[in-house]
């Protein structure tokens, strides 16, 4: 009798264990910041994306594939050539994450290793393409433009594979050792050229001023000649006024002069 009781208890415990195993294999958990895609042995990858929490599945038929949908950093170093064939070492730091609604397509097309298979490849290609549009000097002086161009191209390329770029920045940009010396020599040459151009422009302006002054003197001489030919009294009166103005100025600068005489007395009885 006791043996039958123990046998019944053993069978019950075995059934409970089997039932517990079946229940456990029918559940799976999705942690915070993650999403799940279900692979069905008969129907393939399902379009439904599982969110955070505990979910049911059919044991031995369905399998969960967990994706990390949090932003992750990635540094991509590239050595490439600029437009003027200067070797450039550049490093791009990006924060990326997959689009949750496109996880089934991502798993079908590129599996779950999007870091190595997609992101690294398109980032390297885009960096080489953008750097080749600028010469070495522009890469230094127009880093904001270069960074914006890389960001636009990379955002568009990543979107085709279901990836979102949360942030992107150029963290490293160096050239070969001889390049700084070449840049300095180029700047010195440009400054010398600017200085020479300034000297030439100054000489041209002085030449123009001399020509204008000579033309003015010639015109004045012509006017005086015409005036002398027409009337003599008008020219004499003009010279009297100019002499009076000069004498008045000289007298006003003397310390013992308190007033200036009026009329033609300023001319000191010069012959009229």
C-alpha positions as CSV (number, residue, x, y, z in Angstrom):
1,X,0.0,0.0,0.0
2,X,2.7,2.4,1.0
3,X,4.6,1.5,-2.2
4,X,1.6,2.5,-4.3
5,X,1.3,5.8,-2.5
6,X,5.0,6.7,-3.0
7,X,4.7,5.6,-6.7
8,X,1.7,7.9,-7.2
9,X,3.5,10.8,-5.5
10,X,6.5,10.3,-7.8
11,X,4.4,10.3,-10.9
12,X,2.7,13.5,-9.7
13,X,6.0,15.2,-9.1
14,X,7.3,14.1,-12.5
15,X,4.2,15.5,-14.1
16,X,4.6,18.8,-12.2
17,X,8.3,19.0,-13.3
18,X,7.4,18.3,-16.9
19,X,4.5,20.8,-16.8
20,X,6.9,23.4,-15.2
21,X,9.5,22.8,-17.9
22,X,6.8,23.2,-20.6
23,X,5.6,26.5,-19.0
24,X,9.2,27.8,-18.6
25,X,10.0,27.0,-22.2
26,X,6.8,28.8,-23.3
27,X,7.9,32.1,-21.7
28,X,10.7,34.6,-22.6
29,X,11.6,38.0,-21.2
30,X,12.6,41.2,-23.0
31,X,14.7,43.5,-20.9
32,X,14.4,47.3,-20.8
33,X,15.7,49.0,-24.0
34,X,15.4,45.7,-26.0
35,X,13.0,44.3,-28.5
36,X,12.3,40.8,-29.7
37,X,11.6,39.2,-33.1
38,X,10.1,35.7,-33.3
39,X,11.5,33.1,-35.7
40,X,9.0,30.3,-36.5
41,X,10.3,27.1,-37.8
42,X,7.3,26.8,-40.2
43,X,6.5,30.4,-41.0
44,X,9.9,32.1,-40.8
45,X,10.5,35.5,-39.2
46,X,7.3,37.1,-37.9
47,X,6.5,40.7,-38.5
48,X,5.4,41.4,-34.9
49,X,8.0,43.0,-32.7
50,X,7.9,42.1,-29.0
51,X,8.3,44.9,-26.5
52,X,9.6,44.9,-22.9
53,X,8.3,42.3,-20.5
54,X,7.3,38.6,-20.5
55,X,5.8,37.0,-23.6
56,X,4.6,33.5,-24.7
57,X,5.8,31.4,-27.5
58,X,5.3,27.9,-28.8
59,X,8.1,25.7,-27.4
60,X,10.5,24.0,-30.0
61,X,8.6,25.8,-32.8
62,X,9.3,29.4,-32.1
63,X,12.6,31.1,-31.0
64,X,13.0,34.7,-29.8
65,X,15.8,36.9,-31.2
66,X,16.6,39.8,-28.8
67,X,17.8,43.1,-30.2
68,X,19.4,45.9,-28.2
69,X,17.6,49.1,-29.3
70,X,19.6,51.5,-27.0
71,X,22.0,54.0,-28.5
72,X,25.5,52.6,-28.7
73,X,28.8,54.4,-29.5
74,X,31.1,53.4,-32.3
75,X,34.4,54.8,-33.4
76,X,35.3,54.3,-37.1
77,X,38.9,55.2,-38.0
78,X,39.7,55.7,-41.7
79,X,42.9,56.6,-43.6
80,X,42.1,58.1,-47.0
81,X,43.2,60.8,-49.4
82,X,42.0,64.4,-49.9
83,X,41.3,66.2,-53.1
84,X,45.0,67.3,-53.3
85,X,46.2,63.7,-52.7
86,X,47.2,64.4,-49.1
87,X,46.9,61.4,-46.7
88,X,44.4,62.0,-44.0
89,X,43.8,60.0,-40.8
90,X,40.2,60.7,-39.7
91,X,38.1,59.1,-36.9
92,X,34.3,59.4,-36.7
93,X,32.4,58.8,-33.5
94,X,28.7,57.9,-33.9
95,X,25.8,57.0,-31.7
96,X,23.3,54.7,-33.4
97,X,20.4,52.4,-32.8
98,X,18.1,50.2,-34.9
99,X,14.6,51.2,-35.8
100,X,12.3,48.9,-33.7
101,X,9.6,48.6,-36.4
102,X,12.2,47.4,-38.9
103,X,13.9,44.7,-36.8
104,X,12.3,41.8,-38.8
105,X,13.7,43.2,-42.0
106,X,17.1,43.9,-40.4
107,X,17.3,40.3,-39.2
108,X,16.3,38.9,-42.6
109,X,18.7,41.1,-44.6
110,X,21.7,41.5,-42.3
111,X,21.0,39.3,-39.3
112,X,21.7,40.9,-35.9
113,X,25.3,41.9,-36.6
114,X,24.6,45.4,-38.0
115,X,27.8,46.8,-36.4
116,X,30.3,45.0,-38.6
117,X,28.3,44.2,-41.7
118,X,26.6,47.5,-42.4
119,X,27.6,50.4,-40.2
120,X,31.3,50.0,-40.5
121,X,31.1,49.5,-44.3
122,X,28.9,52.5,-45.1
123,X,30.7,54.8,-42.7
124,X,34.1,54.0,-44.3
125,X,32.7,54.5,-47.8
126,X,31.0,57.8,-46.9
127,X,34.1,59.2,-45.1
128,X,36.3,58.5,-48.1
129,X,33.8,60.0,-50.5
130,X,33.4,63.3,-48.5
131,X,37.1,63.8,-47.7
132,X,37.9,63.4,-51.4
133,X,35.8,66.5,-52.1
134,X,38.0,68.8,-50.1
135,X,41.7,69.6,-50.1
136,X,43.8,69.3,-47.0
137,X,43.6,73.0,-46.1
138,X,39.7,73.0,-46.4
139,X,39.5,70.0,-44.1
140,X,41.1,72.1,-41.4
141,X,39.4,75.5,-42.0
142,X,35.9,74.0,-43.0
143,X,35.5,71.2,-40.5
144,X,31.9,72.2,-39.7
145,X,31.0,71.9,-43.4
146,X,32.8,68.6,-43.7
147,X,31.1,67.2,-40.5
148,X,27.7,68.4,-41.8
149,X,28.2,66.7,-45.2
150,X,29.3,63.5,-43.5
151,X,26.3,63.6,-41.2
152,X,23.8,64.1,-44.1
153,X,25.2,61.4,-46.3
154,X,25.6,58.9,-43.4
155,X,22.1,59.5,-42.0
156,X,20.7,58.9,-45.5
157,X,22.8,55.7,-46.0
158,X,22.0,54.3,-42.5
159,X,18.2,54.9,-42.9
160,X,18.2,52.5,-45.9
161,X,19.3,49.7,-43.5
162,X,16.9,50.6,-40.7
163,X,19.5,52.4,-38.5
164,X,19.1,55.8,-36.7
165,X,22.1,58.1,-36.0
166,X,21.5,60.0,-32.7
167,X,24.8,61.8,-32.8
168,X,27.9,62.1,-35.0
169,X,31.2,64.0,-34.6
170,X,34.7,64.1,-36.1
171,X,37.1,63.3,-33.1
172,X,40.4,62.9,-34.9
173,X,41.9,64.6,-37.9
174,X,45.7,64.4,-38.6
175,X,48.0,64.6,-41.6
176,X,51.5,63.4,-42.4
177,X,54.3,65.1,-40.5
178,X,55.4,67.3,-43.5
179,X,52.0,68.8,-44.0
180,X,52.1,71.5,-41.3
181,X,55.4,72.8,-42.7
182,X,53.9,72.9,-46.2
183,X,50.8,74.8,-44.9
184,X,53.1,77.3,-43.1
185,X,55.2,77.8,-46.3
186,X,52.0,78.3,-48.3
187,X,50.6,80.9,-45.9
188,X,54.0,82.8,-46.0
189,X,53.9,82.8,-49.8
190,X,50.3,84.1,-49.8
191,X,51.2,86.9,-47.4
192,X,54.2,87.9,-49.6
193,X,52.0,87.8,-52.6
194,X,49.4,90.0,-50.8
195,X,52.2,92.5,-49.8
196,X,53.5,92.7,-53.4
197,X,50.0,93.2,-54.7
198,X,49.5,96.1,-52.2
199,X,52.8,97.7,-53.3
200,X,51.7,97.5,-56.9
201,X,48.3,98.9,-56.2
202,X,49.8,101.8,-54.1
203,X,52.1,102.7,-57.0
204,X,49.2,102.7,-59.4
205,X,47.2,105.0,-57.1
206,X,50.1,107.3,-56.7
207,X,50.5,107.4,-60.5
208,X,46.8,108.2,-60.9
209,X,47.1,111.0,-58.3
210,X,50.1,112.5,-60.1
211,X,48.3,112.4,-63.4
212,X,45.2,114.0,-61.9
213,X,47.4,116.7,-60.2
214,X,49.2,117.4,-63.5
215,X,45.9,117.6,-65.3
216,X,44.6,120.0,-62.6
217,X,47.7,122.3,-62.9
218,X,47.4,122.2,-66.7
219,X,43.7,123.2,-66.5
220,X,44.5,126.0,-64.0
221,X,47.3,127.3,-66.3
222,X,44.9,127.2,-69.2
223,X,42.2,129.1,-67.3
224,X,44.8,131.7,-66.2
225,X,46.0,132.1,-69.7
226,X,42.5,132.6,-70.9
227,X,41.8,135.1,-68.2
228,X,44.9,137.1,-69.0
229,X,43.9,137.1,-72.7
230,X,40.5,138.5,-71.9
231,X,41.0,140.9,-69.0
232,X,44.0,142.1,-66.9
233,X,42.1,143.8,-64.0
234,X,40.3,140.6,-62.9
235,X,43.6,138.7,-62.5
236,X,45.2,141.6,-60.6
237,X,42.2,141.8,-58.2
238,X,42.5,138.0,-57.6
239,X,46.2,138.3,-56.8
240,X,45.5,141.2,-54.4
241,X,42.9,139.1,-52.5
242,X,45.3,136.2,-52.2
243,X,48.1,138.5,-50.9
244,X,45.7,140.1,-48.4
245,X,44.7,136.7,-47.1
246,X,48.3,135.7,-46.6
247,X,49.2,139.0,-44.9
248,X,46.2,138.7,-42.6
249,X,47.2,135.3,-41.6
250,X,50.8,136.3,-40.8
251,X,49.7,139.4,-38.7
252,X,47.2,137.3,-36.8
253,X,50.0,135.0,-35.7
254,X,52.1,137.9,-34.2
255,X,51.9,138.3,-30.5
256,X,51.9,142.2,-30.6
257,X,49.0,142.6,-33.0
258,X,45.6,143.1,-31.3
259,X,43.5,144.0,-34.4
260,X,43.8,143.8,-38.1
261,X,43.4,146.9,-40.3
262,X,40.6,146.7,-42.8
263,X,40.5,147.4,-46.5
264,X,43.5,147.5,-48.9
265,X,45.9,148.6,-46.0
266,X,46.6,144.9,-45.6
267,X,48.5,145.1,-48.8
268,X,51.0,147.4,-47.2
269,X,50.5,150.0,-49.9
270,X,51.4,147.6,-52.6
271,X,51.1,149.2,-56.1
272,X,47.6,148.8,-57.3
